[in-house]
Amino acid sequence: MRKSVKPVSNWRRPLPRPIVLSDVPLTLSTIADVRDLVHKRLPAAYKQKQVWQRVAVITTAAARGQLPAEEVSVALRMVLAIEGLQCRVD
Protein backbone atom coordinates (compact mmCIF):
# COMPACT_ATOMS: atom_id res chain seq x y z
CA MET A 1 0.00 0.00 0.00
CA ARG A 2 1.37 3.38 -0.96
CA LYS A 3 1.14 6.21 1.56
CA SER A 4 0.34 9.67 0.34
CA VAL A 5 2.91 12.18 1.47
CA LYS A 6 1.73 15.63 2.36
CA PRO A 7 3.96 18.30 0.80
CA VAL A 8 6.18 20.10 3.29
CA SER A 9 5.44 23.81 3.39
CA ASN A 10 8.17 26.40 3.80
CA TRP A 11 6.39 29.58 4.83
CA ARG A 12 9.73 31.25 5.58
CA ARG A 13 10.63 31.47 1.89
CA PRO A 14 11.54 35.09 1.19
CA LEU A 15 9.82 37.20 -1.42
CA PRO A 16 12.25 38.40 -4.11
CA ARG A 17 11.98 41.92 -2.68
CA PRO A 18 10.02 43.14 0.35
CA ILE A 19 6.65 44.77 -0.35
CA VAL A 20 5.88 47.80 1.80
CA LEU A 21 2.24 48.78 2.21
CA SER A 22 2.03 52.53 2.39
CA ASP A 23 -1.49 52.82 3.83
CA VAL A 24 -0.67 50.45 6.67
CA PRO A 25 2.75 50.44 8.29
CA LEU A 26 3.53 46.91 7.14
CA THR A 27 6.43 45.28 5.31
CA LEU A 28 5.94 41.86 3.74
CA SER A 29 9.21 40.01 3.21
CA THR A 30 8.26 36.30 3.38
CA ILE A 31 5.48 34.07 2.15
CA ALA A 32 4.36 33.79 5.79
CA ASP A 33 3.92 37.58 5.92
CA VAL A 34 1.58 37.41 2.93
CA ARG A 35 -0.34 34.51 4.49
CA ASP A 36 -0.78 36.51 7.72
CA LEU A 37 -2.00 39.52 5.74
CA VAL A 38 -4.58 37.48 3.84
CA HIS A 39 -5.79 35.29 6.70
CA LYS A 40 -5.42 37.48 9.78
CA ARG A 41 -5.32 41.16 8.83
CA LEU A 42 -7.79 41.51 5.97
CA PRO A 43 -11.36 42.45 6.86
CA ALA A 44 -13.91 39.71 6.13
CA ALA A 45 -15.31 41.62 3.15
CA TYR A 46 -11.91 41.47 1.44
CA LYS A 47 -11.27 37.80 2.32
CA GLN A 48 -14.45 36.86 0.45
CA LYS A 49 -13.28 38.46 -2.78
CA GLN A 50 -12.09 36.05 -5.43
CA VAL A 51 -8.89 38.02 -6.07
CA TRP A 52 -7.79 37.69 -2.43
CA GLN A 53 -8.73 34.01 -2.38
CA ARG A 54 -6.52 33.56 -5.44
CA VAL A 55 -3.61 35.25 -3.61
CA ALA A 56 -4.13 32.74 -0.77
CA VAL A 57 -4.01 29.80 -3.20
CA ILE A 58 -0.86 31.12 -4.90
CA THR A 59 0.77 31.73 -1.50
CA THR A 60 0.08 28.18 -0.36
CA ALA A 61 1.40 26.74 -3.63
CA ALA A 62 4.59 28.80 -3.28
CA ALA A 63 5.08 27.63 0.31
CA ARG A 64 4.83 24.03 -0.95
CA GLY A 65 7.46 24.75 -3.61
CA GLN A 66 4.96 24.42 -6.46
CA LEU A 67 5.41 28.04 -7.57
CA PRO A 68 8.26 30.52 -7.28
CA ALA A 69 7.95 33.20 -4.60
CA GLU A 70 7.92 35.77 -7.42
CA GLU A 71 4.38 34.59 -8.28
CA VAL A 72 3.24 35.64 -4.81
CA SER A 73 4.78 39.09 -5.23
CA VAL A 74 3.22 39.63 -8.64
CA ALA A 75 -0.23 38.42 -7.55
CA LEU A 76 -0.17 40.51 -4.37
CA ARG A 77 0.95 43.69 -6.13
CA MET A 78 -1.75 43.23 -8.78
CA VAL A 79 -4.47 42.79 -6.16
CA LEU A 80 -3.24 45.76 -4.17
CA ALA A 81 -3.40 47.87 -7.34
CA ILE A 82 -6.93 46.61 -8.09
CA GLU A 83 -7.98 47.52 -4.54
CA GLY A 84 -6.37 50.95 -4.87
CA LEU A 85 -3.88 50.34 -2.07
CA GLN A 86 -0.43 51.92 -2.28
CA CYS A 87 2.67 49.76 -2.02
CA ARG A 88 6.30 49.90 -2.99
CA VAL A 89 8.89 47.24 -3.56
CA ASP A 90 12.14 47.73 -1.64
Secondary structure by P-SEA (a helix, b strand, c coil): cbbbbcccccccccccbbbbbcccccccccaaaaaaaacccccccccccaaaaaaaaaaaaaaaccccaaaaaaaaaaaaaaabbbbbcc
